[in-house]
Amino acid sequence: MESNNNIDQTLNHLFREESGKMVSVLIKIFGTENIEMAEDVVQDALVKALETWKYNGMPDNPRAWLYRTAKNKAIDVIRRNKHSKLIDFSDPQKQLLTSGYTLETTMDNYWNEDGIKDDFLGMMYACCHPEISQENQITFILKSLCGFSTKEVAKSFLTSPDTISKRLYRTKEYFRKNRISLQIPTNKQIEERTHTVLSAIYLLFNEGYNSTHADQLIRKDLIGQAMLLCKSLLSNKRTKLPEVYALMALMCFHSARLDSRITREGELILLSKQDRTLWDKVLMQTGEKYLNHAAFGNNLTTYHLEAAIAFQHCAAQQYEDTNWKEILMYYDLLLEIADDPIVFLNRCLVILEYKGPKEALIVLKTMKNTSMLDKYYVYHATLGEIYKRLLNTNLSIKHYERAIKLTQSKQEQQFLKDKIAGKC
């Protein structure tokens, strides 16, 4: 008999991996006007699994058991509602669900492996509809596709469950009113819509990689979900685009360095001080393969260039071997693609390493609209480091203290305090 702890771990893993797929199939069946109905069926299936497995033990194929249970519960919902107007059965295929003779066979057709993958991707594109705000897109992806509870989503955004509930309600209302269908966009739309999806995935990854959560700098659960969503795009020929490979490469390179970024006590470690023997060589090799796959088509995207920068860091055997000249070239190209103040700021950090603090300060002072960065802690941390290397202690401390007030991460706050104290 499996231990309760093992059953809980298996179910938690399944919930993260499979709940979004099951919800997507069920929304395809019930319609986007019945999202809660789909979520309730999945929740009921998971509760049933928890009760049954703890009594009878875990089945040989937990995933298949869970899918079969969700399917059977969906059949019960159809039987209860086939004469109501709650579910729209006007579609010819859905009409077959209203007959006792064809209900189970038709339901089986919805649950074939290829159909599940397509519905999950269709749901991903629906979540990232251009008229839904990016904030609501991420919220809805975490809740519907990644199996996060409202409380967990609120924790990720450092906000209240009530705020998240309102975001979810607004998104679901948009789905209901506009009857958004779960489908992969047409060939004409796919590049533009995929860009929106990738932006959402990368935001999710970044929240995991450098969390705004006060107690955790790294959220591996968010990182894992972002990479899972990106892999789903690569599983379909139509969404297997160069920029998708590039983003996957970028996330692999960053993830390879996770275990060296913080000490056992949770303190932040500078890239220059990281133990590179802890870097995951397999993930770096995997990232390199994805980056090679990204080298087709005519578009050079920000993901290509950011992945190339991350590769340079991974390729350096030690910090002193870093090819800053090559990295600076990639940042120059990034600025040509997108005149982004954060990219400009990161480029200044490269100049700091490559050409020294005087040149970095000169370049930083050419920046326009610095008022928008005045509330960004990295801007002040960068100035603090530049002035520290210029031996201007007063200005250095002033900017470090400003940076401390602007970040909610305890690890980053402590790191900046250590900078002021001269410990790093």
C-alpha positions as a printed Julia matrix, in Angstrom:
424×3 Matrix{Float64}:
   0.0    0.0     0.0
   1.32   3.42   -1.0
   1.97   5.89    1.82
  -0.37   8.87    2.06
   2.6   11.18    1.56
   3.51   9.48   -1.74
  -0.11   9.66   -2.9
  -0.26  13.38   -2.04
   2.98  14.04   -3.95
   1.77  12.11   -7.0
  -1.57  13.93   -7.02
   0.07  17.33   -6.61
   2.38  16.57   -9.54
  -0.52  15.29  -11.66
  -2.6   18.33  -10.79
   0.14  20.69  -11.99
   0.85  18.64  -15.13
  -2.64  17.54  -16.17
  -5.36  19.76  -14.68
  -4.94  22.43  -17.37
  -5.26  19.82  -20.11
  -8.41  18.34  -18.57
  -9.93  21.8   -18.04
  -9.19  22.66  -21.69
 -10.93  19.54  -23.02
 -13.93  20.11  -20.75
 -14.24  23.75  -21.82
 -14.21  22.54  -25.42
 -17.17  20.3   -24.48
 -19.1   22.65  -22.19
 -18.19  25.94  -23.91
 -16.24  28.94  -22.61
 -19.43  30.2   -20.97
 -19.11  27.27  -18.53
 -15.51  27.53  -17.34
 -16.47  26.99  -13.68
 -18.32  23.82  -14.65
 -15.14  22.45  -16.28
 -13.01  23.42  -13.27
 -15.51  21.78  -10.89
 -15.36  18.49  -12.8
 -11.55  18.42  -12.58
 -11.68  19.32   -8.89
 -14.21  16.53   -8.25
 -11.99  14.05  -10.1
  -9.01  14.99   -7.94
 -11.03  14.68   -4.72
 -12.27  11.27   -5.9
  -8.68  10.21   -6.6
  -7.54  11.32   -3.16
 -10.34   9.41   -1.43
 -10.06   6.25   -3.56
  -6.27   5.96   -3.7
  -5.84   6.39    0.04
  -8.3    3.53    0.57
  -7.43   1.18   -2.33
  -3.88   2.25   -3.15
  -2.59   4.07   -6.21
  -3.54   2.64   -9.65
  -0.87   1.44  -12.09
  -1.55   4.4   -14.39
  -2.62   7.38  -12.2
  -2.92   9.76  -15.17
  -5.25   7.43  -17.12
  -7.32   6.85  -13.97
  -7.69  10.6   -13.44
  -8.66  11.27  -17.05
 -11.21   8.43  -17.03
 -12.75   9.76  -13.82
 -12.98  13.3   -15.23
 -14.53  11.93  -18.43
 -17.14   9.93  -16.48
 -18.02  12.95  -14.35
 -18.37  15.02  -17.56
 -20.8   12.39  -18.89
 -22.87  12.79  -15.7
 -22.94  16.57  -16.22
 -24.08  16.13  -19.85
 -26.86  13.75  -18.81
 -28.11  16.19  -16.18
 -28.05  19.18  -18.52
 -28.9   17.78  -21.97
 -32.4   19.3   -21.87
 -31.34  22.58  -20.26
 -29.98  25.67  -22.0
 -26.9   25.75  -19.8
 -24.75  23.96  -22.4
 -25.0   24.86  -26.08
 -25.43  21.62  -28.05
 -26.06  23.3   -31.41
 -22.7   22.18  -32.83
 -23.23  18.95  -34.86
 -20.6   17.01  -32.89
 -22.02  18.19  -29.58
 -25.51  17.1   -30.63
 -24.2   13.53  -30.49
 -23.59  14.07  -26.76
 -27.34  14.42  -26.17
 -28.1   10.88  -27.35
 -27.66   7.93  -25.02
 -26.53   5.85  -28.01
 -23.65   8.12  -29.03
 -22.78   9.96  -25.78
 -19.91   7.77  -24.55
 -18.33   7.2   -27.98
 -18.48  10.92  -28.78
 -17.05  11.76  -25.37
 -14.15   9.35  -26.02
 -13.35  11.24  -29.22
 -12.73  14.42  -27.23
 -10.13  12.68  -25.07
  -7.68  11.36  -27.68
  -4.06  12.42  -27.1
  -3.74  14.73  -30.14
  -7.05  16.4   -29.33
  -5.98  17.01  -25.73
  -2.75  18.69  -26.87
  -4.58  20.9   -29.39
  -7.26  21.92  -26.87
  -4.57  22.8   -24.3
  -2.8   25.0   -26.88
  -6.13  26.47  -27.94
  -6.82  27.35  -24.31
  -3.38  28.94  -24.03
  -4.11  31.21  -27.01
  -7.56  31.99  -25.61
  -6.01  33.01  -22.27
  -3.68  35.36  -24.19
  -6.37  37.01  -26.28
  -5.14  40.51  -27.29
  -8.1   42.22  -25.6
  -7.32  40.63  -22.21
  -4.77  42.6   -20.16
  -1.39  40.94  -19.63
  -1.96  40.95  -15.88
  -5.22  39.03  -16.35
  -3.62  36.72  -18.91
  -0.98  35.55  -16.42
  -3.56  35.24  -13.64
  -5.84  33.11  -15.8
  -2.99  30.92  -17.08
  -1.82  30.18  -13.53
  -5.35  29.34  -12.39
  -6.74  27.45  -15.39
  -3.71  25.92  -17.09
  -1.24  25.47  -14.23
  -3.59  24.31  -11.48
  -2.76  27.1    -9.02
  -5.35  27.92   -6.38
  -6.63  31.5    -6.07
  -4.61  31.81   -2.87
  -1.41  30.59   -4.62
  -1.92  33.03   -7.51
  -2.44  35.86   -5.01
   0.8   34.87   -3.28
   2.66  34.96   -6.61
   1.41  38.48   -7.33
   1.81  39.73   -3.73
  -1.85  40.68   -3.67
  -5.07  39.52   -2.0
  -7.15  36.49   -3.07
 -10.07  38.92   -3.47
  -8.11  40.91   -6.1
  -7.27  37.69   -7.97
 -10.91  36.55   -7.82
 -11.97  39.84   -9.42
  -9.38  39.42  -12.21
 -10.56  35.88  -12.86
 -14.2   36.99  -12.88
 -13.49  39.75  -15.42
 -11.62  37.33  -17.7
 -14.34  34.69  -17.48
 -16.97  37.34  -18.22
 -15.02  38.32  -21.33
 -14.96  34.66  -22.39
 -18.7   34.31  -21.78
 -19.75  37.45  -23.59
 -17.52  36.89  -26.61
 -17.81  33.09  -26.68
 -14.06  32.77  -27.28
 -13.3   29.46  -28.98
 -10.38  27.22  -28.06
  -8.4   26.98  -31.24
  -4.89  27.56  -32.5
  -4.9   30.75  -34.63
  -4.82  30.71  -38.42
  -1.46  30.85  -40.2
  -1.93  34.6   -40.75
  -2.49  35.27  -37.04
  -0.15  32.73  -35.52
   3.08  34.77  -35.3
   1.4   37.81  -33.75
  -0.68  35.76  -31.3
   2.27  33.5   -30.42
   4.27  36.59  -29.5
   1.59  37.44  -26.92
   1.65  33.88  -25.55
   5.45  33.91  -25.29
   5.36  37.24  -23.45
   3.01  35.71  -20.88
   5.2   32.6   -20.52
   8.37  34.68  -20.09
   6.72  36.91  -17.48
   5.72  33.76  -15.61
   9.28  32.42  -15.86
  10.81  35.71  -14.68
   8.52  35.79  -11.65
   9.89  32.34  -10.79
  13.52  33.21  -11.57
  13.58  36.49   -9.64
  10.41  36.46   -7.56
   8.76  39.57   -6.2
   7.69  37.4    -3.27
   9.21  38.69   -0.06
  10.33  35.29    1.26
  11.43  33.47   -1.89
  13.84  34.73   -4.53
  13.42  31.62   -6.69
  10.04  29.94   -7.35
  10.8   26.63   -9.08
   7.07  25.86   -9.37
   6.58  28.9   -11.63
   9.72  28.14  -13.63
   8.57  24.57  -14.21
   5.14  25.69  -15.38
   6.6   28.26  -17.79
   8.87  25.64  -19.36
   5.98  23.16  -19.57
   3.83  25.71  -21.42
   6.67  26.46  -23.85
   7.21  22.75  -24.51
   3.51  22.45  -25.35
   4.01  25.01  -28.13
   6.93  22.96  -29.47
   4.77  19.82  -29.55
   2.64  21.21  -32.4
   3.97  21.74  -35.94
   2.1   25.03  -36.38
   3.49  26.59  -33.2
   7.01  25.22  -33.55
   8.37  28.69  -34.41
  12.0   29.95  -34.15
  11.16  32.33  -31.29
   9.55  29.49  -29.32
  12.8   27.48  -29.58
  14.75  30.62  -28.63
  12.66  31.22  -25.49
  13.01  27.57  -24.52
  16.79  27.87  -24.92
  16.86  31.03  -22.81
  14.88  29.39  -20.0
  17.17  26.33  -20.07
  20.32  28.48  -19.78
  18.88  30.47  -16.88
  17.5   27.38  -15.12
  20.87  25.63  -15.39
  22.31  28.21  -12.96
  19.53  28.14  -10.35
  21.33  26.05   -7.72
  24.29  28.43   -7.62
  22.3   31.66   -7.23
  21.61  31.5    -3.51
  23.4   30.07   -0.47
  21.88  27.41    1.8
  20.87  30.27    4.08
  19.01  31.88    1.16
  21.5   34.68    0.48
  21.99  35.97   -3.07
  25.29  35.08   -4.81
  26.79  37.32   -7.49
  27.36  35.75  -10.9
  31.09  36.38  -10.45
  31.07  34.41   -7.18
  28.87  31.49   -8.24
  30.22  27.93   -8.08
  30.05  26.95  -11.74
  30.48  23.26  -10.9
  26.89  23.46   -9.63
  25.59  24.55  -13.03
  23.46  21.9   -14.7
  25.5   20.75  -17.71
  22.62  18.73  -19.18
  20.31  21.74  -19.13
  23.01  23.89  -20.74
  23.46  21.32  -23.51
  19.69  21.12  -23.94
  19.55  24.91  -24.19
  22.25  24.87  -26.85
  20.24  22.36  -28.9
  17.12  24.53  -28.65
  19.18  27.59  -29.66
  20.47  25.74  -32.73
  16.88  24.81  -33.63
  15.95  28.51  -33.3
  18.31  29.44  -36.14
  15.79  29.26  -38.98
  13.42  31.79  -40.5
  14.08  35.47  -41.16
  13.17  37.04  -37.81
  15.75  37.86  -35.18
  13.78  38.25  -31.95
  14.62  39.48  -28.47
  14.45  35.85  -27.32
  17.2   34.89  -29.79
  19.48  37.65  -28.52
  18.73  37.1   -24.83
  19.39  33.37  -25.3
  22.68  34.18  -27.04
  23.68  36.39  -24.07
  22.73  33.66  -21.57
  24.72  31.13  -23.63
  27.83  33.32  -23.41
  27.56  33.32  -19.62
  27.11  29.54  -19.56
  30.0   28.99  -21.98
  32.52  30.87  -19.79
  34.5   28.39  -17.68
  35.03  31.14  -15.1
  33.77  34.69  -14.73
  37.03  36.2   -16.02
  36.53  34.27  -19.3
  33.2   35.98  -20.05
  33.12  37.37  -23.58
  31.84  40.85  -22.69
  32.58  42.16  -26.19
  30.25  39.58  -27.74
  27.58  40.21  -25.08
  27.77  43.98  -25.69
  27.18  43.37  -29.39
  24.02  41.4   -28.58
  22.78  44.22  -26.33
  23.37  46.7   -29.14
  21.18  44.55  -31.39
  18.56  44.26  -28.64
  18.32  48.04  -28.41
  17.85  48.23  -32.18
  14.87  45.84  -31.93
  13.31  47.41  -28.84
  14.25  50.73  -27.26
  13.69  49.31  -23.78
  15.05  51.16  -20.7
  15.67  47.85  -18.89
  17.77  46.61  -21.83
  19.65  49.95  -21.77
  20.3   49.48  -18.06
  21.55  45.91  -18.49
  23.81  47.11  -21.29
  25.34  49.62  -18.86
  26.17  46.75  -16.51
  28.0   45.02  -19.37
  29.93  48.24  -20.11
  30.8   48.41  -16.4
  32.51  45.01  -16.67
  33.97  45.52  -20.14
  35.12  49.17  -20.1
  34.95  50.22  -16.45
  32.84  52.48  -14.2
  33.71  55.84  -15.84
  32.45  54.7   -19.25
  29.4   53.02  -17.68
  28.42  56.25  -15.86
  28.85  58.34  -19.02
  26.57  55.97  -20.94
  24.03  55.77  -18.12
  23.78  59.58  -18.0
  22.79  59.62  -21.7
  19.64  57.73  -20.78
  16.39  59.58  -21.44
  13.3   59.45  -19.22
  15.19  58.22  -16.14
  12.16  59.31  -14.07
  10.4   56.08  -15.03
  13.37  54.06  -13.69
  13.66  56.03  -10.47
  11.32  53.53   -8.8
  13.18  50.49  -10.18
  15.61  49.04   -7.64
  18.1   47.74  -10.25
  18.59  51.28  -11.56
  19.74  52.48   -8.15
  21.68  49.26   -7.45
  23.55  49.83  -10.74
  24.37  53.43   -9.81
  25.42  52.21   -6.37
  27.87  49.74   -7.92
  29.24  52.29  -10.41
  29.88  54.87   -7.67
  31.35  52.18   -5.42
  33.93  51.35   -8.1
  34.57  55.07   -8.58
  35.28  55.19   -4.81
  32.45  57.68   -4.26
  31.18  56.11   -1.03
  28.48  58.67   -0.19
  26.71  58.45   -3.55
  27.16  54.67   -3.59
  25.45  54.26   -0.22
  22.7   56.72   -1.18
  21.71  54.66   -4.23
  22.06  51.31   -2.47
  19.75  52.52    0.3
  17.24  53.73   -2.29
  17.39  50.3    -3.98
  16.75  48.54   -0.65
  13.52  50.5    -0.21
  12.36  49.61   -3.73
  12.63  45.81   -3.56
  10.38  43.53   -1.52
  12.77  40.58   -1.75
  14.48  39.93    1.58
  17.39  38.26   -0.24
  17.95  41.29   -2.45
  17.64  43.65    0.52
  20.26  41.69    2.46
  22.52  41.54   -0.61
  22.39  45.33   -0.96
  23.06  45.8     2.76
  26.12  43.56    2.37
  27.21  45.78   -0.53
  27.03  48.85    1.72
  28.96  46.98    4.44
  31.64  46.0     1.93
  31.02  42.27    2.36
  30.63  41.69   -1.38
